[in-house]
Amino acid sequence: MNDTYGLPLILAAWLWKSHVNQCRLEKRLADLRHQNQRLSRMVASLPEPTFAIDNQSRVILWNAAMERLTGVPATAVLGKGDYEYAVPFHGEQRPIMVDLVNHWDDDIAARYSNLLRQDDLLVAETMTHTPHLDERYLRIVVGPLRDESERIIGAIESLQDITYRRISLKVLEGREELLRILVGHMPLAVAMCDRQMKYLYYNQRWISDLGLPDTDHIGRSHYDAMGSTLPDHWKPQHARCLNGETIESQAEPFTRADGRVEWLKRIMHPWRTSDGEVGGIIFLKEVITTLKKAETDLRLMEHVLQNSPVVLFRWLPAENWPMDYVSENVSLFGYSAEALISGEITYATLVHPDDRSRVAREVRQYATGGAHHFQQEYRILTQSGETRWVDDRTVIERDQEGRITHFIGVVIDITERKQAQQEIARRQMFLESLLHHAPDAIITLDDRNRVVDWNPGAQTLFGYTPAEAIGQSLADLVTQGDDELQSVIMQNFQTTISGTRVEPIETVRYHKNGRAVDVIAAGSPIIVDGVLTGVVVMYTDITALKLARTDYDMKRDYDFKQIRVQREYDPAVGPVPCEASKLQQVFLNILKNGAEAMAGVADEEHPPSFTLRVIDDGPWVRVEIENSGPGMNETIRRRIFEPFFTTKPVGEGTGLGLSVSYFIITENHGGTMDVRTSPNKGSCFIIQLPKAGKLS
């Protein structure tokens, strides 16, 4: 070099340009991080590196920003004491500034320059000396953690990296020191070589980013230092740069000596001597692996979000909640993100008018109550006017003064779940109604054969009230001391409680007054979440069936032997999976109703008759029971299967027989039940049962 001052001036000029370029790069990275933060604010990460300890100096908080600052994951320090939190900053376990909250120590306080007390906060600056933090200046704010009684239960420390601010102050103290500090602490790897590609200068980041040995490389060839890790296309680029060309590479992979692949952005600029000749190359390299990963993660997050059922809204705390961000998959509800963000449609107008005031009231309550997040369920209107139920999980964003700046809501369509819940509730109410009004005795037992539930049918059949029966042994209630019958009941109970169903059998049980009752008995285990919890027993009174077998009904004075029965059975029909006792109950109910109807109108010209048909109907077996009774008009036909609807006089019918029969066919067997009738032309009940049995 001809001019001894030329090199520093050139270096300063190029370093200043690299600093400007770095600011631009940092701005781009900041923009990307801002977009990423918008999607990740749902986890409510604190912006500043922050950690907290309890009164025993155990770590109770170590946020994501702290992980990024120290490189120490929260899982490695949470719950630990013995000043473990000091290691990332000072390289050893010892009391630090946060410990002054729980116990003041002048020696500890003396380690921090310009330590100030602001109310109950402590503020100071310090410098770290650990390899990971690379001599960073930190501004520290420490304060107490208090419980609801204002007692101090720990301490919290928040950090701010002020390295570049401190460096800027030192710049003012001397230009020569400025260059070394600025280059040495720049996030860019910087090196300067002569025309023989020998190092004249490099900073520490150049060594670490390229994975070079931490030895003195001044005067050493760049090619010798890089060895086999030097990509083949770099040497031709160096030659072009030595000929005066500035070369910039936006992003390319680089394999370090340890095998790790990093993404680099490179700038190579020729530096010139005082006489204008190219004296060598100034290298600026930036490791942008984190940036590349952030870009990839951001694209992945956006892809996942846009292809998921979850819609993200960000709305302002203003009238009608205008939006400044909506994920593109809001198209699930028929809207475009552009129309919503433009203000043409506000979030409040999406909410169903009947829910709008409730939603607004709840939002105010959460906001004024200091909540950080909340959950709501309400209806929204789609672009086409359809009503959909949504589950909204909202995070409240506040500024440093606690003022609300935004609401971020994660919304998912739960219409099908709501409809399923409503259907389950409807069916549960229907089943409970049937259980309460069913003519059968339905009894629930625990694992010791004691009565847990005793429905009205059981009270009617056996005479005991629920208060008398619950808690008692079923064998004691319905056997009247018959040891043999008690033994049978206990055997059946043991079979059922072991998980095996007891098929329906015709037997005898006893009424409270000692009267024998002919019943069909069946039992089934109760299994909840794979655990056997008890037994359900059903008793069906077959007194009417017994009377039918004798062909005489003493109550209505009709003689079954006088009813002509015509059978038309298709011989091709095979067995059908079913519950025989329940179908017997259905058929008996239809026959009994038909016999009663025909008893009032039959004469010599119109003798009572039943026509019984069994027909092969593809995947179904159709059963028809036709009578020659008076028939029904259309009004009665439409209501014949409704619970509690009856055409019998008061006191002679409950209106449940056909509704229970309808439930047995449709719900228990997956079939259909209908009636074909007209006045004075009889009635034909049509039952269809699936040959394959009820589908799950």
C-alpha positions in Angstrom: 0.0 0.0 0.0 1.4 3.5 -0.9 -0.8 5.4 1.5 -0.6 4.3 5.1 -3.9 6.0 5.8 -5.6 4.5 2.8 -6.4 1.2 4.2 -8.2 2.4 7.4 -10.2 4.9 5.3 -11.2 2.3 2.8 -12.0 -0.2 5.5 -14.1 2.4 7.3 -16.0 3.3 4.2 -16.8 -0.3 3.3 -17.6 -1.0 6.9 -20.0 1.9 7.0 -21.6 0.6 3.8 -21.8 -2.9 5.3 -23.4 -1.3 8.4 -26.1 0.4 6.2 -26.7 -2.9 4.3 -26.9 -4.7 7.6 -29.5 -2.2 8.8 -31.5 -3.0 5.7 -31.1 -6.7 6.3 -32.1 -6.3 9.9 -35.2 -4.3 8.8 -36.2 -7.1 6.4 -35.6 -9.7 9.2 -37.6 -7.5 11.5 -40.5 -7.4 9.0 -40.5 -11.2 8.7 -40.4 -11.6 12.5 -43.3 -9.2 12.8 -45.3 -11.4 10.5 -44.3 -14.5 12.4 -45.1 -12.8 15.7 -48.6 -12.0 14.4 -49.3 -15.7 14.0 -47.5 -16.7 17.2 -49.0 -14.2 19.6 -51.6 -16.8 20.5 -49.1 -18.2 22.9 -48.8 -14.7 24.5 -45.0 -14.6 24.6 -43.5 -11.7 26.4 -41.4 -9.5 24.1 -38.5 -8.9 26.5 -36.3 -11.7 27.9 -37.8 -12.3 31.3 -37.4 -14.8 34.1 -38.7 -15.0 37.6 -37.8 -16.8 40.8 -39.7 -17.7 44.0 -38.6 -16.9 47.6 -36.4 -20.1 47.5 -34.6 -18.8 44.5 -36.1 -21.4 42.2 -36.9 -20.5 38.6 -40.6 -20.3 38.0 -40.6 -18.4 34.6 -38.2 -18.5 31.7 -39.9 -17.1 28.6 -39.2 -17.8 24.9 -37.3 -14.5 24.6 -35.0 -15.6 27.4 -34.4 -18.9 25.6 -33.4 -17.0 22.5 -31.1 -14.7 24.4 -29.3 -17.4 26.4 -29.7 -20.4 24.3 -30.9 -22.2 27.4 -34.3 -23.9 27.1 -36.9 -23.4 29.8 -37.0 -27.1 30.6 -33.3 -26.9 31.6 -33.8 -24.3 34.4 -37.5 -24.3 35.5 -37.7 -25.5 39.1 -34.0 -25.2 39.7 -32.4 -23.2 42.5 -28.8 -22.6 43.6 -28.5 -19.6 41.3 -28.6 -21.8 38.2 -30.1 -18.8 36.3 -26.8 -16.8 36.7 -24.8 -19.3 34.6 -25.8 -18.0 31.1 -24.8 -14.4 32.1 -21.8 -14.9 34.4 -20.6 -18.4 33.7 -21.0 -19.5 37.3 -23.7 -20.0 40.0 -23.8 -17.0 42.2 -26.3 -14.3 43.5 -27.2 -11.7 40.9 -29.4 -8.6 40.8 -32.7 -10.4 41.0 -31.7 -11.8 44.4 -31.6 -8.3 45.8 -35.4 -8.3 46.0 -35.5 -11.2 48.4 -32.3 -10.2 50.3 -30.4 -7.0 49.9 -26.6 -7.4 49.7 -24.2 -4.4 49.3 -21.6 -6.7 47.7 -24.0 -7.9 45.0 -25.3 -4.4 44.4 -21.7 -3.1 43.9 -21.3 -5.3 40.9 -23.8 -3.3 38.9 -23.0 0.2 37.5 -25.5 3.0 38.0 -27.8 0.9 40.1 -31.0 2.9 40.6 -34.1 2.4 42.7 -37.4 3.5 41.2 -40.1 2.8 43.7 -39.9 -0.9 44.3 -38.0 -1.5 41.0 -34.2 -1.8 40.6 -32.6 -0.7 37.3 -29.0 -1.2 36.3 -26.7 -2.0 33.4 -24.1 -4.8 33.2 -21.9 -6.6 30.7 -21.9 -10.4 30.2 -18.7 -12.4 29.6 -20.0 -15.8 28.6 -19.2 -17.4 25.2 -22.9 -17.7 24.2 -23.8 -14.1 24.9 -20.5 -12.8 23.4 -20.0 -9.8 25.8 -23.3 -8.1 25.5 -24.4 -5.1 27.4 -27.7 -5.6 29.2 -30.2 -3.2 30.8 -31.8 -5.0 33.8 -35.1 -4.2 35.5 -35.9 -6.1 38.6 -39.1 -6.0 40.7 -40.9 -8.0 43.3 -43.7 -10.5 42.7 -46.6 -10.1 45.0 -49.6 -12.2 45.9 -53.1 -10.9 46.4 -52.2 -9.9 50.0 -49.3 -7.8 48.6 -46.8 -10.1 50.2 -43.5 -10.6 48.2 -43.5 -14.2 46.9 -40.6 -13.9 44.5 -38.8 -11.6 42.0 -38.9 -11.0 38.3 -36.1 -9.7 36.1 -36.5 -8.3 32.6 -33.5 -7.8 30.2 -32.8 -5.5 27.3 -29.9 -5.9 25.0 -28.3 -2.5 24.8 -25.0 -3.6 23.2 -25.3 -1.4 20.1 -26.2 1.6 22.2 -23.1 1.2 24.3 -21.0 0.6 21.3 -22.3 3.8 19.7 -21.3 5.7 22.9 -17.8 4.3 22.6 -17.6 5.3 18.9 -17.8 8.9 20.1 -14.7 8.3 22.2 -12.4 7.5 19.3 -12.6 6.6 15.7 -9.9 3.9 15.8 -11.6 2.1 18.7 -14.9 2.6 16.8 -13.7 0.4 13.9 -12.5 -2.5 16.1 -15.6 -2.5 18.3 -18.0 -2.0 15.5 -16.5 -4.7 13.3 -15.9 -7.0 16.2 -19.5 -6.9 17.4 -21.3 -6.7 14.1 -23.6 -9.5 13.4 -21.8 -9.9 10.0 -18.6 -11.9 9.5 -16.0 -9.5 8.2 -12.5 -10.2 6.7 -10.0 -8.3 4.6 -7.5 -10.0 2.3 -4.7 -8.8 0.1 -4.3 -9.7 -3.6 -2.6 -13.0 -2.5 -5.8 -13.8 -0.5 -3.9 -13.5 2.8 -5.8 -12.3 5.8 -5.1 -8.6 6.8 -8.0 -8.5 9.2 -11.0 -10.6 10.4 -13.4 -10.4 13.2 -14.4 -13.2 15.7 -17.7 -13.9 13.9 -15.7 -14.7 10.7 -14.0 -17.5 12.6 -17.2 -18.8 14.3 -19.5 -18.5 11.2 -17.1 -20.3 8.9 -16.1 -22.9 11.5 -12.4 -22.0 11.4 -10.0 -23.0 14.2 -9.7 -20.3 16.8 -6.1 -19.4 16.1 -4.2 -16.5 14.7 -4.9 -16.4 10.9 -3.3 -13.0 10.1 -1.0 -13.4 7.1 -2.4 -16.9 6.4 -3.9 -17.7 3.0 -7.7 -17.7 3.0 -7.6 -20.9 0.9 -5.4 -22.7 3.4 -7.6 -21.7 6.3 -10.8 -22.9 4.5 -9.2 -26.1 3.2 -11.7 -28.6 1.7 -14.7 -26.6 2.9 -14.1 -23.9 0.2 -16.8 -24.3 -2.5 -15.5 -24.7 -6.0 -17.3 -21.6 -7.4 -15.8 -19.2 -4.9 -12.3 -19.0 -6.4 -13.5 -17.7 -9.8 -15.6 -15.1 -8.0 -12.5 -14.0 -6.1 -10.7 -13.6 -9.4 -13.5 -11.4 -10.7 -13.5 -9.3 -7.6 -9.7 -8.8 -7.8 -10.4 -7.4 -11.3 -12.6 -4.7 -9.8 -16.1 -6.4 -9.8 -18.4 -6.3 -6.7 -20.1 -9.6 -6.2 -23.2 -10.2 -4.1 -24.7 -13.6 -3.4 -28.2 -13.5 -1.9 -28.5 -16.9 -0.3 -26.5 -20.1 -0.7 -25.8 -23.2 1.4 -22.3 -23.7 2.9 -21.1 -26.9 4.6 -18.8 -26.2 7.6 -15.9 -28.3 8.6 -18.0 -29.9 11.3 -20.6 -31.0 8.6 -23.2 -28.5 9.6 -24.9 -26.7 6.7 -25.5 -23.0 7.1 -27.1 -20.5 4.7 -24.9 -17.5 3.8 -25.4 -14.2 2.2 -22.1 -12.9 0.8 -20.8 -9.6 -0.4 -17.2 -9.3 -1.9 -16.0 -5.9 -2.7 -12.5 -4.9 -4.0 -10.6 -2.4 -1.9 -8.2 0.0 -3.5 -4.9 1.6 -2.6 -4.3 5.3 -2.7 -3.2 5.0 -6.4 -6.5 3.4 -7.3 -5.3 -0.1 -7.8 -7.2 -3.1 -6.3 -5.3 -4.0 -3.2 -7.5 -7.0 -2.3 -11.0 -8.0 -1.2 -13.2 -7.1 1.7 -15.6 -10.0 2.6 -18.9 -9.5 4.3 -20.7 -12.7 5.2 -24.0 -13.1 7.1 -25.3 -16.4 8.3 -29.0 -16.3 7.4 -29.9 -19.8 8.5 -32.3 -18.5 11.1 -33.9 -16.1 8.6 -34.3 -19.0 6.1 -35.8 -21.1 8.8 -38.1 -18.3 9.8 -39.2 -17.9 6.2 -39.8 -21.6 5.8 -41.7 -21.8 9.1 -43.8 -18.8 8.2 -44.7 -20.3 4.9 -45.5 -23.6 6.6 -47.6 -21.9 9.3 -49.5 -20.0 6.6 -50.0 -23.1 4.6 -51.3 -25.1 7.6 -53.5 -22.2 8.7 -55.0 -21.7 5.2 -55.7 -25.4 4.9 -57.2 -25.9 8.3 -60.7 -25.4 9.6 -59.4 -22.7 12.0 -59.9 -19.1 10.9 -57.8 -16.4 12.5 -59.2 -12.9 13.1 -57.5 -9.8 14.5 -59.9 -7.0 15.4 -59.6 -3.6 17.0 -61.3 -2.5 20.2 -63.5 0.0 18.3 -67.1 0.2 17.6 -68.4 -2.9 15.7 -64.8 -4.4 16.0 -63.2 -3.6 12.6 -60.5 -6.1 11.5 -57.0 -5.5 10.4 -56.1 -9.2 9.7 -58.1 -12.2 8.6 -56.7 -15.5 7.4 -57.5 -16.4 3.8 -59.5 -19.5 4.8 -62.3 -17.2 6.0 -63.6 -18.3 2.6 -65.0 -21.2 4.6 -67.7 -18.8 5.6 -68.1 -17.4 2.1 -66.2 -14.1 2.8 -62.9 -12.8 1.3 -60.2 -11.5 3.6 -59.9 -8.3 1.5 -63.6 -7.4 2.1 -63.3 -7.9 5.8 -60.0 -6.0 6.2 -61.2 -3.1 4.1 -63.9 -2.3 6.7 -66.7 -3.1 4.3 -67.7 -5.8 6.8 -67.0 -5.6 10.5 -66.7 -8.5 12.9 -69.8 -7.5 14.8 -71.9 -7.9 11.6 -70.7 -11.5 11.3 -72.2 -12.3 14.7 -75.8 -13.5 14.6 -78.2 -10.7 15.7 -79.7 -12.8 18.5 -76.2 -13.4 19.9 -74.6 -10.0 19.3 -75.5 -8.3 22.6 -74.5 -11.3 24.6 -71.1 -11.6 22.9 -70.5 -7.9 23.3 -71.4 -8.0 27.0 -69.1 -10.9 27.6 -66.2 -9.3 25.7 -66.6 -6.2 27.9 -66.6 -8.3 31.1 -63.4 -10.1 30.1 -61.7 -6.9 28.9 -62.5 -4.8 32.0 -61.8 -7.8 34.3 -58.2 -7.9 33.2 -58.4 -11.3 31.4 -55.7 -12.3 29.0 -57.8 -14.7 27.0 -61.3 -16.1 27.0 -63.5 -18.6 25.1 -67.0 -18.1 23.7 -69.6 -20.0 21.6 -72.0 -18.2 19.4 -73.5 -18.2 15.9 -72.3 -16.3 12.9 -73.9 -15.5 9.6 -72.1 -16.7 6.4 -72.0 -14.7 3.2 -75.0 -16.8 1.9 -77.0 -16.1 5.1 -76.5 -19.5 6.6 -76.2 -19.7 10.4 -73.2 -21.6 11.8 -72.1 -22.2 15.3 -68.4 -21.3 16.1 -66.0 -21.8 19.0 -64.0 -18.6 19.5 -60.7 -18.6 21.6 -59.6 -15.0 21.9 -56.3 -13.5 23.2 -56.4 -9.9 24.4 -53.4 -7.8 23.4 -52.4 -4.8 25.6 -49.7 -2.2 25.4 -47.3 -1.3 28.3 -49.9 0.9 29.9 -52.4 -1.9 29.9 -54.6 -0.4 27.2 -56.2 -3.0 24.8 -54.8 -2.7 21.3 -56.2 -5.8 19.6 -58.3 -8.9 20.0 -56.9 -12.1 18.3 -59.6 -14.7 17.8 -59.1 -18.3 16.7 -62.5 -19.4 15.3 -63.6 -22.9 14.3 -67.0 -24.1 13.0 -68.7 -26.4 15.6 -72.1 -26.5 13.9 -72.0 -30.3 13.5 -70.9 -30.7 17.1 -73.7 -28.5 18.3 -76.3 -30.4 16.2 -75.0 -33.7 17.6 -75.2 -32.4 21.1 -78.7 -31.2 20.6 -79.7 -34.5 19.0 -78.1 -36.4 21.9 -80.0 -34.2 24.4 -83.2 -34.8 22.5 -82.7 -38.5 22.4 -81.8 -38.6 26.0 -85.0 -36.7 26.9 -87.0 -39.1 24.7 -85.3 -42.2 26.3 -85.8 -40.8 29.8 -89.5 -40.2 29.0 -89.8 -43.7 27.6 -88.1 -45.2 30.6 -90.4 -43.3 32.9 -93.6 -44.2 31.0 -92.6 -47.6 29.7 -95.0 -50.4 30.9 -92.0 -52.7 31.4 -90.2 -52.9 34.7 -86.7 -51.5 34.1 -84.4 -51.9 37.1 -80.7 -50.9 37.4 -78.5 -52.9 39.9 -75.0 -52.2 41.2 -72.3 -54.9 41.4 -73.8 -56.3 44.7 -77.3 -56.9 43.2 -78.7 -53.8 45.0 -81.4 -51.6 43.3 -80.0 -48.3 42.0 -82.9 -47.2 39.8 -86.6 -48.4 39.9 -88.8 -47.0 37.2 -92.6 -46.5 37.4 -93.2 -49.8 35.4 -91.4 -51.7 38.2 -93.5 -50.0 40.8 -96.7 -51.0 38.9 -95.5 -54.6 38.3 -94.2 -55.4 41.8 -95.9 -52.8 44.1 -92.8 -51.3 45.7 -92.2 -47.5 45.5 -88.7 -46.4 44.5 -88.0 -45.3 48.1 -88.9 -48.9 49.3 -86.8 -50.6 46.5 -83.6 -48.6 46.1 -80.8 -50.0 48.1 -82.5 -53.4 48.5 -81.5 -56.8 47.0 -83.6 -57.5 43.9 -83.7 -61.2 44.9 -85.3 -60.3 48.2 -87.9 -58.0 46.6 -89.4 -60.2 43.9 -89.2 -63.8 45.3 -91.3 -63.6 48.5 -88.7 -65.9 50.2 -88.7 -68.6 47.5 -85.2 -70.0 47.9 -85.1 -71.7 44.6 -86.2 -68.6 42.7 -83.6 -66.5 44.7 -80.9 -68.9 43.6 -81.9 -68.6 40.0 -81.9 -64.8 40.2 -78.5 -64.7 41.8 -77.1 -67.1 39.2 -78.4 -64.9 36.4 -77.0 -61.8 38.2 -73.5 -63.4 38.4 -73.7 -64.3 34.7 -74.6 -60.7 33.8 -72.2 -59.0 36.1 -69.4 -61.0 34.5 -70.2 -59.3 31.2 -72.5 -61.9 29.6 -76.0 -61.0 28.6 -78.9 -63.1 29.9 -81.3 -63.9 27.1 -85.1 -63.3 27.7 -86.8 -66.2 29.5 -90.3 -66.7 30.6 -90.5 -67.0 34.4 -92.4 -66.0 37.5 -91.8 -63.1 40.0 -93.8 -62.0 43.0 -95.8 -58.8 43.7 -95.4 -57.1 47.1 -98.8 -58.5 48.1 -97.6 -62.0 47.4 -99.4 -62.4 44.0 -97.4 -64.3 41.3 -96.7 -62.4 38.2 -95.9 -64.0 34.8 -93.0 -62.2 33.2 -90.3 -62.3 30.5 -87.0 -61.6 32.3 -83.8 -60.4 30.6 -80.5 -58.9 31.8 -77.6 -57.0 30.3 -74.3 -55.7 31.8 -73.7 -51.9 32.0 -70.3 -51.0 30.6 -69.1 -47.4 30.8 -65.7 -46.5 29.1 -64.8 -50.2 29.1 -65.6 -50.7 32.8 -68.5 -52.9 33.9 -70.4 -50.8 36.5 -73.6 -52.8 37.0 -76.6 -54.6 35.5 -79.9 -53.6 34.0 -82.8 -56.0 34.3 -86.1 -55.8 32.4 -89.3 -57.6 33.3 -92.2 -57.6 30.8 -95.6 -58.5 32.1 -97.0 -61.3 29.9 -100.4 -61.7 31.7 -102.1 -60.4 28.5 -100.1 -62.9 26.5 -101.2 -65.7 28.8 -104.8 -64.6 28.3 -104.2 -64.6 24.5 -102.9 -68.1 24.7 -106.2 -69.2 26.3 -107.9 -67.4 23.4 -110.2 -65.3 25.7 -109.9 -61.7 27.0 -112.0 -61.4 30.2 -111.8 -57.6 30.2 -113.1 -56.8 26.7 -115.3 -60.0 26.2 -113.8 -60.9 22.8 -113.0 -64.5 22.0 -109.8 -65.0 20.0 -111.2 -68.3 18.7 -113.9 -66.3 16.9 -111.2 -64.2 15.0 -110.2 -65.7 11.7 -106.4 -65.7 11.2 -105.0 -65.9 7.6 -101.3 -66.6 7.3 -99.3 -65.6 4.2 -95.6 -66.5 5.0 -92.9 -66.4 2.3 -91.0 -69.7 2.8 -87.8 -68.0 1.4 -87.5 -65.7 4.4 -84.8 -66.8 6.8 -83.9 -65.8 10.3 -83.6 -62.1 11.1 -81.3 -60.8 13.9 -83.6 -59.3 16.5 -84.6 -59.2 20.2 -87.3 -61.7 20.3 -89.0 -60.5 23.5 -89.2 -57.0 22.2 -90.7 -58.0 18.9 -93.1 -60.3 20.7 -94.2 -57.2 22.7 -94.7 -55.2 19.4 -96.7 -58.0 17.7 -98.8 -58.6 20.8 -99.6 -54.9 21.2 -100.7 -54.6 17.5 -102.8 -57.8 17.8 -104.4 -56.7 21.1 -105.2 -53.3 19.7 -106.7 -54.9 16.5 -108.8 -57.4 18.5 -110.2 -54.6 20.7 -111.0 -52.5 17.6 -112.7 -55.3 15.8 -114.7 -56.4 18.9 -116.8 -53.2 18.7 -117.8 -53.4 15.0 -117.8 -57.1 14.0 -121.1 -58.7 12.9 -122.0 -61.7 10.8 -121.5 -59.9 7.6 -118.1 -58.5 8.7 -116.5 -61.2 10.9 -113.2 -60.2 12.7 -110.1 -61.4 10.9 -106.3 -60.9 10.9 -104.1 -61.4 7.9 -100.5 -62.0 8.8 -97.8 -61.7 6.1 -94.1 -62.2 6.1 -92.5 -61.0 2.8 -88.9 -61.0 1.4 -88.3 -57.4 0.3 -84.6 -57.2 -0.9 -82.4 -56.2 2.1 -85.5 -56.1 4.3 -88.0 -58.6 5.7 -91.5 -57.0 5.7 -94.1 -58.0 8.3 -97.7 -57.0 7.8 -100.5 -57.4 10.4 -103.8 -56.4 8.8 -107.2 -56.4 10.6 -110.8 -55.9 9.5 -111.6 -53.3 12.1 -113.1 -49.8 11.6 -109.9 -48.3 10.3 -108.7 -44.7 11.0 -109.1 -41.3 9.4 -106.0 -39.4 8.2 -105.8 -37.2 11.3 -105.6 -40.2 13.6 -103.2 -42.1 11.3 -100.6 -39.3 11.4 -100.6 -39.2 15.2 -100.9 -42.9 15.9 -97.2 -43.4 16.9 -97.0 -40.2 19.1 -96.4 -40.8 22.8 -99.5 -40.5 25.0 -101.9 -40.3 22.0 -104.8 -42.7 22.3 -108.4 -43.1 20.9 -109.5 -45.2 23.9 -111.7 -43.8 26.6 -110.1 -42.1 29.7 -108.7 -44.7 32.0 -108.4 -47.5 29.4 -105.2 -46.5 27.6 -101.9 -44.7 28.2 -101.1 -43.9 24.5 -97.7 -45.5 24.9 -98.2 -48.9 23.4 -97.6 -48.0 19.7 -95.0 -45.3 20.5 -93.0 -47.8 22.4 -93.5 -50.3 19.6 -92.3 -47.7 17.1 -89.2 -47.0 19.2 -88.4 -50.7 19.5 -88.6 -51.2 15.7 -86.8 -48.0 14.6 -84.2 -47.4 17.3 -83.5 -50.9 18.7 -83.7 -52.8 15.4 -82.9 -50.1 12.8 -86.2 -50.8 10.9 -89.3 -48.8 9.9 -92.9 -48.9 11.0 -96.0 -47.5 9.3 -99.7 -48.0 9.0 -102.0 -48.1 5.9 -105.6 -47.4 6.8 -108.8 -45.6 5.9 -112.2 -45.4 7.6 -114.3 -48.6 7.4 -111.6 -50.5 5.5 -109.5 -51.9 8.4 -105.8 -51.1 9.2 -102.6 -52.8 8.1 -99.4 -52.2 10.2 -96.3 -52.6 8.1 -92.9 -53.4 9.8 -89.6 -53.6 7.9 -86.6 -55.2 9.6 -83.1 -55.2 8.0 -81.9 -58.7 7.2 -78.3 -57.8 8.4 -79.5 -56.5 11.7 -79.2 -53.0 13.0 -76.1 -51.1 11.6 -73.7 -49.5 14.1 
